[in-house]
Every structure is written in C-alpha cells, then in structure tokens.
Amino acid sequence: MNYIAIFVGGIIGGIIRYLLTFVIPTPGGFALDILIINLSGCLALGIFYGIADLKNIKPWLRNGIATGVIGSYTTFSTFCVGTVSMENHHAFLGLIYAVSSIVIGPLLAYAGDFCVTFVNTRMLQQFEEETA
C-alpha cells in the first residue's frame, strides 16, 4: 500500500509543480517559480507533519502525502539546477536564491509545525474551558 500511495502522490505533486511553473513568473531570469514552489512545500510539509503527529495518520497515507505529493512537488534537484542556471547568468541573484531557500525553507517548515501545535493547544484549552 505504501508504494501505491507514494506512486499516486508523486503523480499528483509532480503535476501540481509542472502547472505552477506556467503560472509563476521568472523575472529577469530569477527562478521565482522554483523558489515559491520549494518554500511553499517546506511550509506544507511542516503543517502536514504537525497534523500527522496529532491525528495519528496511517503510515501509508503519511508516505503518500509527504514522500509522494510533497516530495515530488518540491525537489532538491530542481533547486540545484535552478541555482546553477541562475549563477551562470546572474551570480548575485543565484546567491540570493540559494541563501533564501536554505534559510527561509527550514523556517517555514518550523512555522507550519508550530502553527498546527499552537492551534491544537488553543482548541484543547477552549474545549476544556467549555466543559469545565
């Protein structure tokens, strides 16, 4: 079941990524499309893992969404190709892109997980106050 979930999720994430490259502009050769896709994927993965831990999501579904959908949606290989391509034409923009991805990506993953934990804690507090 894991393999099927990852396979189907990979198709979904890859198609979403492909379609977004047509919608997000690339001003002046800056790989804004890859940057936005990778950073939004970091946030999505952080949110998903936060929810998965709270809701005890089945392993096959967790793998299908995290590895399949989000893993194919954001890929390190495209990040590397985008960085090299930019640095060949605009070294400074390539540096900004790489540093932004490396610094902001993990921060967004943390923010996603933090938001889920915060909302869950608030909901539990509100429930306890209402039932007290």
DSSP file (Angstrom, degrees, kcal/mol; ACC not computed):
  #  RESIDUE AA STRUCTURE BP1 BP2  ACC     N-H-->O    O-->H-N    N-H-->O    O-->H-N    TCO  KAPPA ALPHA  PHI   PSI    X-CA   Y-CA   Z-CA
    1    1 A M     >        0   0    0      0, 0.0     4,-2.5     0, 0.0     5,-0.2   0.000 360.0 360.0 360.0 -34.5    0.0    0.0    0.0
    2    2 A N  H  >  +     0   0    0      1,-0.2     4,-2.6     2,-0.2     5,-0.2   0.927 360.0  49.6 -57.7 -46.4    2.9    2.3    0.7
    3    3 A Y  H  > S+     0   0    0      1,-0.2     4,-2.4     2,-0.2    -1,-0.2   0.890 111.5  47.7 -63.3 -40.2    4.2    2.0   -2.9
    4    4 A I  H  > S+     0   0    0      2,-0.2     4,-2.8     1,-0.2     5,-0.3   0.923 112.6  48.9 -66.6 -43.9    0.8    2.7   -4.4
    5    5 A A  H  X S+     0   0    0     -4,-2.5     4,-2.6     1,-0.2    -2,-0.2   0.908 114.2  45.4 -63.1 -42.6    0.3    5.8   -2.1
    6    6 A I  H  X S+     0   0    0     -4,-2.6     4,-2.7    -5,-0.2    -1,-0.2   0.905 113.6  50.6 -67.0 -41.0    3.8    7.2   -3.0
    7    7 A F  H  X S+     0   0    0     -4,-2.4     4,-1.8    -5,-0.2    -2,-0.2   0.951 115.2  40.9 -61.3 -51.7    3.2    6.5   -6.7
    8    8 A V  H  X S+     0   0    0     -4,-2.8     4,-2.1     1,-0.2    -2,-0.2   0.917 116.4  50.2 -64.7 -43.8   -0.2    8.2   -6.8
    9    9 A G  H  X S+     0   0    0     -4,-2.6     4,-3.0    -5,-0.3     5,-0.3   0.890 107.8  54.2 -61.2 -39.6    1.1   11.0   -4.6
   10   10 A G  H  X S+     0   0    0     -4,-2.7     4,-2.3     1,-0.2    -1,-0.2   0.882 107.6  49.9 -62.9 -38.8    4.1   11.5   -6.8
   11   11 A I  H  X S+     0   0    0     -4,-1.8     4,-2.1     2,-0.2    -1,-0.2   0.935 113.2  46.4 -63.4 -46.1    2.0   11.9   -9.9
   12   12 A I  H  X S+     0   0    0     -4,-2.1     4,-2.3     2,-0.2    -2,-0.2   0.948 115.0  45.1 -63.1 -50.5   -0.2   14.5   -8.1
   13   13 A G  H  X S+     0   0    0     -4,-3.0     4,-2.4     1,-0.2    -1,-0.2   0.890 113.0  51.1 -62.7 -40.3    2.7   16.5   -6.7
   14   14 A G  H  X S+     0   0    0     -4,-2.3     4,-2.5    -5,-0.3    -1,-0.2   0.896 110.8  47.9 -64.6 -40.7    4.6   16.4  -10.0
   15   15 A I  H  X S+     0   0    0     -4,-2.1     4,-2.6     2,-0.2     5,-0.2   0.911 111.2  50.5 -66.8 -42.3    1.6   17.6  -12.0
   16   16 A I  H  X S+     0   0    0     -4,-2.3     4,-2.2     2,-0.2    -2,-0.2   0.936 112.3  47.6 -60.3 -45.9    0.9   20.5   -9.5
   17   17 A R  H  X S+     0   0    0     -4,-2.4     4,-1.4     1,-0.2    -2,-0.2   0.935 111.9  50.0 -59.4 -47.8    4.6   21.5   -9.7
   18   18 A Y  H  < S+     0   0    0     -4,-2.5     4,-0.5     1,-0.2     3,-0.4   0.914 111.6  47.7 -59.4 -45.8    4.5   21.4  -13.5
   19   19 A L  H >X S+     0   0    0     -4,-2.6     3,-1.3     1,-0.2     4,-0.7   0.877 107.4  56.2 -65.4 -38.1    1.4   23.5  -13.8
   20   20 A L  H >X S+     0   0    0     -4,-2.2     4,-2.6     1,-0.3     3,-0.6   0.791  94.0  67.5 -66.9 -26.1    2.6   26.1  -11.3
   21   21 A T  H 3< S+     0   0    0     -4,-1.4    -1,-0.3    -3,-0.4    -2,-0.2   0.745 101.4  49.7 -66.0 -19.7    5.7   26.7  -13.4
   22   22 A F  H <4 S+     0   0    0     -3,-1.3    -1,-0.2    -4,-0.5    -2,-0.2   0.702 115.0  43.0 -85.2 -22.0    3.4   28.2  -16.1
   23   23 A V  H << S+     0   0    0     -4,-0.7    -2,-0.2    -3,-0.6    -3,-0.1   0.827 100.2  71.8 -94.1 -37.3    1.6   30.5  -13.6
   24   24 A I  S  < S-     0   0    0     -4,-2.6     9,-0.2     1,-0.1    10,-0.1  -0.701  81.2-129.6 -88.2 126.8    4.5   31.9  -11.5
   25   25 A P        -     0   0    0      0, 0.0     8,-0.2     0, 0.0     7,-0.1  -0.243   4.6-146.5 -72.1 161.7    6.7   34.4  -13.4
   26   26 A T    >   -     0   0    0      6,-0.2     3,-1.3     5,-0.1     2,-0.2  -0.720  22.8-158.8-125.2  78.9   10.5   34.2  -13.6
   27   27 A P  G >   -     0   0    0      0, 0.0     3,-2.2     0, 0.0     5,-0.1  -0.384  69.8 -12.0 -67.5 128.3   11.5   37.9  -13.6
   28   28 A G  G 3  S-     0   0    0      1,-0.3     3,-0.1    -2,-0.2     0, 0.0   0.771 127.5 -57.0  58.3  29.5   14.9   38.7  -15.1
   29   29 A G  G <  S+     0   0    0     -3,-1.3     2,-0.4     1,-0.3    -1,-0.3   0.466  97.7 143.3  81.9  -0.1   15.9   35.0  -15.1
   30   30 A F    <   -     0   0    0     -3,-2.2     2,-2.9     1,-0.1     3,-0.3  -0.633  57.0-128.4 -75.8 126.0   15.3   34.7  -11.3
   31   31 A A     >  +     0   0    0     -2,-0.4     4,-2.3     1,-0.2     5,-0.2  -0.315  51.7 151.0 -75.4  61.2   13.9   31.2  -10.6
   32   32 A L  H  >  +     0   0    0     -2,-2.9     4,-2.9     1,-0.2     5,-0.3   0.848  67.5  58.3 -62.5 -35.1   10.9   32.6   -8.6
   33   33 A D  H  > S+     0   0    0     -3,-0.3     4,-2.3    -9,-0.2    -1,-0.2   0.942 109.5  42.2 -62.0 -47.2    8.8   29.7   -9.6
   34   34 A I  H  > S+     0   0    0      2,-0.2     4,-2.9     1,-0.2     5,-0.2   0.904 114.8  51.9 -66.2 -40.5   11.2   27.1   -8.1
   35   35 A L  H  X S+     0   0    0     -4,-2.3     4,-2.8     2,-0.2     5,-0.3   0.942 112.6  44.0 -61.2 -48.8   11.7   29.3   -5.0
   36   36 A I  H  X S+     0   0    0     -4,-2.9     4,-2.6     2,-0.2     5,-0.3   0.913 115.2  49.1 -64.5 -42.4    8.0   29.7   -4.4
   37   37 A I  H  X S+     0   0    0     -4,-2.3     4,-1.9    -5,-0.3    -2,-0.2   0.944 114.7  44.2 -62.4 -48.0    7.3   26.0   -5.0
   38   38 A N  H  X S+     0   0    0     -4,-2.9     4,-1.8     2,-0.2    -2,-0.2   0.908 116.3  45.9 -66.1 -41.5   10.1   24.9   -2.7
   39   39 A L  H  X S+     0   0    0     -4,-2.8     4,-2.0    -5,-0.2    -2,-0.2   0.908 113.3  48.5 -70.0 -40.3    9.3   27.3    0.1
   40   40 A S  H  X S+     0   0    0     -4,-2.6     4,-2.7    -5,-0.3    -1,-0.2   0.856 110.0  54.2 -66.6 -32.2    5.6   26.6    0.0
   41   41 A G  H  X S+     0   0    0     -4,-1.9     4,-2.8    -5,-0.3    -1,-0.2   0.876 105.4  52.6 -66.3 -37.5    6.4   22.9    0.0
   42   42 A C  H  X S+     0   0    0     -4,-1.8     4,-2.3     2,-0.2    -2,-0.2   0.935 112.4  45.0 -61.7 -45.5    8.5   23.4    3.2
   43   43 A L  H  X S+     0   0    0     -4,-2.0     4,-2.6     2,-0.2     5,-0.2   0.931 113.9  49.5 -63.3 -45.5    5.5   25.1    4.8
   44   44 A A  H  X S+     0   0    0     -4,-2.7     4,-2.9     1,-0.2    -2,-0.2   0.901 111.2  49.0 -61.3 -41.7    3.2   22.4    3.6
   45   45 A L  H  X S+     0   0    0     -4,-2.8     4,-2.8     2,-0.2     5,-0.2   0.902 111.2  49.9 -66.7 -40.3    5.4   19.6    4.9
   46   46 A G  H  X S+     0   0    0     -4,-2.3     4,-1.9    -5,-0.2    -2,-0.2   0.926 113.8  45.4 -62.1 -44.7    5.8   21.3    8.3
   47   47 A I  H  X S+     0   0    0     -4,-2.6     4,-2.5     2,-0.2     5,-0.2   0.931 113.6  50.0 -63.4 -45.6    2.0   21.6    8.5
   48   48 A F  H  X S+     0   0    0     -4,-2.9     4,-3.4     1,-0.2     5,-0.2   0.932 110.4  48.0 -61.7 -46.5    1.4   18.1    7.4
   49   49 A Y  H  X S+     0   0    0     -4,-2.8     4,-2.1     1,-0.2    -1,-0.2   0.881 111.0  52.4 -63.9 -36.0    3.8   16.5    9.8
   50   50 A G  H  X S+     0   0    0     -4,-1.9     4,-1.6    -5,-0.2    -1,-0.2   0.934 114.9  41.3 -61.7 -45.4    2.3   18.6   12.6
   51   51 A I  H  X S+     0   0    0     -4,-2.5     4,-3.0     2,-0.2     5,-0.2   0.908 112.0  55.4 -67.8 -42.7   -1.2   17.3   11.7
   52   52 A A  H  X>S+     0   0    0     -4,-3.4     5,-1.3     1,-0.2     4,-0.9   0.878 108.6  48.3 -60.2 -38.7    0.1   13.8   11.1
   53   53 A D  H  <5S+     0   0    0     -4,-2.1    -1,-0.2    -5,-0.2    -2,-0.2   0.896 115.9  43.8 -67.8 -39.4    1.5   13.6   14.6
   54   54 A L  H  <5S+     0   0    0     -4,-1.6    -2,-0.2     1,-0.2    -1,-0.2   0.884 120.7  38.5 -73.0 -38.5   -1.6   14.9   16.2
   55   55 A K  H  <5S-     0   0    0     -4,-3.0    -1,-0.2    -5,-0.1    -2,-0.2   0.430 100.6-127.5 -96.6  -0.4   -4.1   12.8   14.2
   56   56 A N  T  <5 -     0   0    0     -4,-0.9    -3,-0.2    -5,-0.2    -4,-0.1   0.941  33.5-159.2  53.1  53.2   -2.0    9.6   14.1
   57   57 A I      < -     0   0    0     -5,-1.3    -1,-0.1    -6,-0.1     5,-0.1  -0.367  25.0 -97.4 -66.2 139.7   -2.3    9.3   10.3
   58   58 A K     >  -     0   0    0      1,-0.1     4,-2.6    -2,-0.1     3,-0.5  -0.245  31.2-118.8 -58.6 143.0   -1.7    5.8    8.9
   59   59 A P  H  > S+     0   0    0      0, 0.0     4,-2.7     0, 0.0     5,-0.2   0.855 111.6  53.5 -55.2 -39.9    1.8    5.3    7.6
   60   60 A W  H  > S+     0   0    0      2,-0.2     4,-2.0     1,-0.2     5,-0.1   0.888 112.5  44.3 -65.2 -37.0    0.8    4.6    4.0
   61   61 A L  H  > S+     0   0    0     -3,-0.5     4,-2.4     2,-0.2     5,-0.3   0.892 112.4  52.1 -72.7 -39.8   -1.2    7.8    3.9
   62   62 A R  H  X S+     0   0    0     -4,-2.6     4,-2.9     1,-0.2     5,-0.5   0.926 113.1  45.2 -59.8 -45.3    1.7    9.8    5.6
   63   63 A N  H  X>S+     0   0    0     -4,-2.7     5,-2.0    -5,-0.2     4,-1.0   0.889 111.2  53.3 -66.3 -39.1    4.1    8.4    3.0
   64   64 A G  I  <>S+     0   0    0     -4,-2.0     5,-2.2    -5,-0.2    -2,-0.2   0.897 118.9  33.8 -62.8 -41.0    1.7    9.1    0.1
   65   65 A I  I  <>S+     0   0    0     -4,-2.4     5,-3.0     3,-0.2     6,-0.3   0.945 126.9  36.2 -81.1 -50.6    1.3   12.7    1.1
   66   66 A A  I  <>S+     0   0    0     -4,-2.9     5,-1.2    -5,-0.3    -3,-0.2   0.977 132.4  24.3 -70.3 -56.4    4.8   13.5    2.5
   67   67 A T  I  <5S+     0   0    0     -4,-1.0    -3,-0.2    -5,-0.5     5,-0.2   0.912 132.8  37.3 -76.9 -43.2    7.0   11.5    0.2
   68   68 A G  I  ><S+     0   0    0     -5,-2.0     4,-1.8     3,-0.2    -3,-0.2   0.997 127.9  22.1 -73.3 -72.0    4.7   11.3   -2.8
   69   69 A V  I  ><S+     0   0    0     -5,-2.2     4,-1.6     2,-0.2    -3,-0.2   0.976 134.8  31.6 -65.7 -58.9    2.8   14.6   -3.1
   70   70 A I  I  ><S+     0   0    0     -5,-3.0     4,-2.4     1,-0.2    -3,-0.2   0.867 118.1  55.6 -72.5 -35.2    5.1   17.0   -1.3
   71   71 A G  H  4<S+     0   0    0     -5,-1.2    -1,-0.2    -6,-0.3    -3,-0.2   0.878 114.0  39.2 -64.8 -38.0    8.3   15.2   -2.2
   72   72 A S  H  < S+     0   0    0     -4,-1.8    -1,-0.2    -5,-0.2    -2,-0.2   0.750 112.6  58.3 -82.7 -23.1    7.6   15.3   -5.9
   73   73 A Y  H  < S+     0   0    0     -4,-1.6     2,-0.5     1,-0.2    -2,-0.2   0.915 116.9  31.4 -69.4 -43.6    6.2   18.9   -5.6
   74   74 A T  S  < S+     0   0    0     -4,-2.4     2,-0.4    -5,-0.1    -1,-0.2  -0.970  76.3 178.4-117.7 126.6    9.5   20.2   -4.1
   75   75 A T     >  -     0   0    0     -2,-0.5     4,-1.4    -3,-0.1     3,-0.1  -0.984  31.8-144.3-131.3 140.2   12.7   18.6   -5.2
   76   76 A F  H  > S+     0   0    0     -2,-0.4     4,-2.5     1,-0.2     5,-0.2   0.826 100.4  62.4 -67.6 -31.9   16.3   19.4   -4.2
   77   77 A S  H  > S+     0   0    0      1,-0.2     4,-2.5     2,-0.2    -1,-0.2   0.910 103.9  46.6 -63.6 -41.2   17.5   18.5   -7.7
   78   78 A T  H  > S+     0   0    0      2,-0.2     4,-2.6     1,-0.2    -1,-0.2   0.854 109.7  55.5 -70.1 -31.3   15.4   21.3   -9.3
   79   79 A F  H  X S+     0   0    0     -4,-1.4     4,-2.2     2,-0.2    -2,-0.2   0.938 110.4  45.4 -60.5 -46.0   16.7   23.7   -6.6
   80   80 A C  H  X S+     0   0    0     -4,-2.5     4,-2.5     2,-0.2     5,-0.2   0.918 113.8  47.7 -65.7 -44.0   20.3   22.8   -7.6
   81   81 A V  H  X S+     0   0    0     -4,-2.5     4,-2.6     1,-0.2     5,-0.2   0.915 112.5  50.0 -64.0 -42.2   19.6   23.1  -11.3
   82   82 A G  H  X S+     0   0    0     -4,-2.6     4,-2.2     2,-0.2    -1,-0.2   0.895 111.4  49.2 -62.0 -40.4   17.9   26.5  -10.7
   83   83 A T  H  X S+     0   0    0     -4,-2.2     4,-2.7     2,-0.2    -2,-0.2   0.941 113.4  44.8 -65.2 -48.2   20.7   27.8   -8.6
   84   84 A V  H  X S+     0   0    0     -4,-2.5     4,-1.7     1,-0.2    -2,-0.2   0.915 113.1  51.3 -63.5 -43.1   23.4   26.8  -11.2
   85   85 A S  H  X S+     0   0    0     -4,-2.6     4,-0.8    -5,-0.2    -1,-0.2   0.916 113.7  44.3 -61.3 -44.0   21.4   28.1  -14.1
   86   86 A M  H >X S+     0   0    0     -4,-2.2     4,-4.5     1,-0.2     3,-0.9   0.918 110.6  53.5 -66.7 -43.5   20.9   31.5  -12.3
   87   87 A E  H 3< S+     0   0    0     -4,-2.7     4,-0.3     1,-0.3    -1,-0.2   0.797 103.0  58.8 -64.9 -27.1   24.5   31.7  -11.2
   88   88 A N  H 3< S+     0   0    0     -4,-1.7    -1,-0.3    -5,-0.2    -2,-0.2   0.805 124.1  21.0 -68.5 -28.4   25.7   31.2  -14.8
   89   89 A H  H << S+     0   0    0     -3,-0.9     2,-0.3    -4,-0.8    -2,-0.2   0.753 141.3  18.3-109.0 -35.1   23.7   34.3  -15.8
   90   90 A H     X  -     0   0    0     -4,-4.5     4,-2.6    -5,-0.2     5,-0.2  -0.742  61.9-176.6-142.7  86.7   23.3   36.3  -12.7
   91   91 A A  H  > S+     0   0    0     -4,-0.3     4,-2.1    -2,-0.3     5,-0.1   0.879  85.2  49.6 -56.6 -43.0   25.7   35.3   -9.9
   92   92 A F  H  > S+     0   0    0      1,-0.2     4,-2.4     2,-0.2    -1,-0.2   0.918 111.8  47.7 -66.1 -42.8   24.2   37.7   -7.3
   93   93 A L  H  > S+     0   0    0      1,-0.2     4,-2.7     2,-0.2    -1,-0.2   0.888 110.3  53.7 -64.3 -37.6   20.6   36.5   -8.0
   94   94 A G  H  X S+     0   0    0     -4,-2.6     4,-2.5    -8,-0.3    -1,-0.2   0.902 109.2  48.3 -61.1 -41.4   21.8   32.9   -7.8
   95   95 A L  H  X S+     0   0    0     -4,-2.1     4,-2.7    -5,-0.2     5,-0.3   0.925 111.9  48.6 -65.1 -44.9   23.3   33.6   -4.4
   96   96 A I  H  X S+     0   0    0     -4,-2.4     4,-2.6     1,-0.2    -2,-0.2   0.918 112.7  49.3 -60.8 -43.4   20.2   35.3   -3.1
   97   97 A Y  H  X S+     0   0    0     -4,-2.7     4,-2.3     2,-0.2    -2,-0.2   0.931 113.1  45.4 -61.4 -47.9   18.0   32.5   -4.4
   98   98 A A  H  X S+     0   0    0     -4,-2.5     4,-2.4     2,-0.2    -2,-0.2   0.933 115.9  45.2 -64.7 -46.6   20.2   29.8   -2.7
   99   99 A V  H  X S+     0   0    0     -4,-2.7     4,-2.5     1,-0.2     5,-0.4   0.910 112.4  52.1 -65.4 -41.7   20.5   31.6    0.6
  100  100 A S  H  X>S+     0   0    0     -4,-2.6     4,-2.6    -5,-0.3     5,-0.6   0.927 112.1  46.1 -59.7 -44.9   16.8   32.4    0.6
  101  101 A S  H  X5S+     0   0    0     -4,-2.3     4,-1.4    -5,-0.2    -2,-0.2   0.917 115.3  45.4 -63.8 -44.2   15.9   28.7    0.0
  102  102 A I  H  <5S+     0   0    0     -4,-2.4    -1,-0.2    -5,-0.2    -2,-0.2   0.845 123.5  33.7 -71.6 -34.1   18.3   27.4    2.6
  103  103 A V  H  X5S+     0   0    0     -4,-2.5     4,-1.1    -5,-0.2    -2,-0.2   0.920 124.5  38.3 -87.4 -49.1   17.4   29.9    5.3
  104  104 A I  H  X5S+     0   0    0     -4,-2.6     4,-2.5    -5,-0.4     5,-0.2   0.850 106.9  65.3 -75.7 -34.3   13.6   30.5    4.7
  105  105 A G  H  X<S+     0   0    0     -4,-1.4     4,-2.2    -5,-0.6     5,-0.2   0.946 105.9  40.3 -54.8 -56.6   12.7   26.9    3.8
  106  106 A P  H  > S+     0   0    0      0, 0.0     4,-2.4     0, 0.0    -1,-0.2   0.862 113.6  56.0 -63.0 -33.2   13.5   25.4    7.3
  107  107 A L  H  X S+     0   0    0     -4,-1.1     4,-2.6     1,-0.2    -2,-0.2   0.905 108.8  46.9 -64.2 -39.7   11.9   28.4    9.0
  108  108 A L  H  X S+     0   0    0     -4,-2.5     4,-2.6     2,-0.2    -1,-0.2   0.885 110.0  52.6 -69.2 -38.0    8.7   27.8    7.1
  109  109 A A  H  X S+     0   0    0     -4,-2.2     4,-1.9    -5,-0.2    -2,-0.2   0.928 112.9  45.2 -61.0 -43.9    8.7   24.1    7.9
  110  110 A Y  H  X S+     0   0    0     -4,-2.4     4,-2.9     2,-0.2    -2,-0.2   0.919 111.7  52.7 -63.5 -43.9    9.1   25.0   11.6
  111  111 A A  H  X S+     0   0    0     -4,-2.6     4,-2.7     1,-0.2    -2,-0.2   0.895 108.0  51.4 -60.9 -40.9    6.4   27.7   11.3
  112  112 A G  H  X S+     0   0    0     -4,-2.6     4,-1.8     2,-0.2    -1,-0.2   0.939 113.5  43.2 -61.5 -47.3    4.0   25.2    9.8
  113  113 A D  H  X S+     0   0    0     -4,-1.9     4,-2.2     1,-0.2    -2,-0.2   0.903 114.1  51.7 -64.5 -41.9    4.5   22.7   12.5
  114  114 A F  H  X S+     0   0    0     -4,-2.9     4,-2.9     1,-0.2    -2,-0.2   0.905 107.6  52.6 -61.7 -43.3    4.4   25.4   15.2
  115  115 A C  H  X S+     0   0    0     -4,-2.7     4,-2.8     1,-0.2     5,-0.2   0.907 109.7  48.1 -61.5 -42.9    1.1   26.7   13.8
  116  116 A V  H  X S+     0   0    0     -4,-1.8     4,-2.5     2,-0.2    -1,-0.2   0.927 113.9  46.7 -64.4 -44.1   -0.6   23.3   14.0
  117  117 A T  H  X S+     0   0    0     -4,-2.2     4,-2.4     2,-0.2    -2,-0.2   0.914 113.7  49.1 -63.3 -43.2    0.7   22.8   17.5
  118  118 A F  H  X S+     0   0    0     -4,-2.9     4,-2.5     2,-0.2    -2,-0.2   0.938 113.0  45.7 -62.3 -48.8   -0.5   26.2   18.6
  119  119 A V  H  X S+     0   0    0     -4,-2.8     4,-2.5     1,-0.2    -2,-0.2   0.909 113.1  50.4 -63.2 -42.1   -3.9   25.8   17.1
  120  120 A N  H  X S+     0   0    0     -4,-2.5     4,-2.3    -5,-0.2    -1,-0.2   0.914 110.7  49.1 -62.5 -42.6   -4.3   22.4   18.6
  121  121 A T  H  X S+     0   0    0     -4,-2.4     4,-2.4     1,-0.2    -2,-0.2   0.917 112.0  48.8 -62.6 -43.5   -3.3   23.7   22.0
  122  122 A R  H  X S+     0   0    0     -4,-2.5     4,-2.6     1,-0.2    -2,-0.2   0.898 110.9  50.2 -63.6 -40.2   -5.8   26.6   21.8
  123  123 A M  H  X S+     0   0    0     -4,-2.5     4,-2.4     2,-0.2    -1,-0.2   0.903 111.0  48.8 -65.9 -40.1   -8.6   24.2   20.7
  124  124 A L  H  X S+     0   0    0     -4,-2.3     4,-2.6     2,-0.2    -2,-0.2   0.911 111.9  49.3 -64.5 -41.9   -7.9   21.9   23.6
  125  125 A Q  H  X S+     0   0    0     -4,-2.4     4,-2.3     2,-0.2    -2,-0.2   0.921 112.2  47.8 -62.3 -44.3   -7.8   24.8   26.0
  126  126 A Q  H  X S+     0   0    0     -4,-2.6     4,-2.2     2,-0.2    -2,-0.2   0.902 112.0  49.8 -64.5 -41.1  -11.1   26.1   24.7
  127  127 A F  H  X S+     0   0    0     -4,-2.4     4,-1.9     1,-0.2    -2,-0.2   0.919 111.0  49.2 -63.4 -43.4  -12.7   22.7   24.9
  128  128 A E  H  X S+     0   0    0     -4,-2.6     4,-0.8     1,-0.2    -2,-0.2   0.876 111.4  49.7 -64.7 -37.5  -11.5   22.3   28.5
  129  129 A E  H  < S+     0   0    0     -4,-2.3     3,-0.2     1,-0.2    -1,-0.2   0.884 112.0  48.0 -68.0 -38.0  -12.9   25.7   29.4
  130  130 A E  H  < S+     0   0    0     -4,-2.2    -2,-0.2     1,-0.2    -1,-0.2   0.822 115.4  44.0 -72.7 -30.4  -16.3   24.9   27.8
  131  131 A T  H  <        0   0    0     -4,-1.9    -1,-0.2     1,-0.2    -2,-0.2   0.554 360.0 360.0 -92.0  -7.1  -16.6   21.5   29.5
  132  132 A A     <        0   0    0     -4,-0.8    -1,-0.2    -3,-0.2    -2,-0.1   0.489 360.0 360.0 -79.6 360.0  -15.4   22.8   32.9
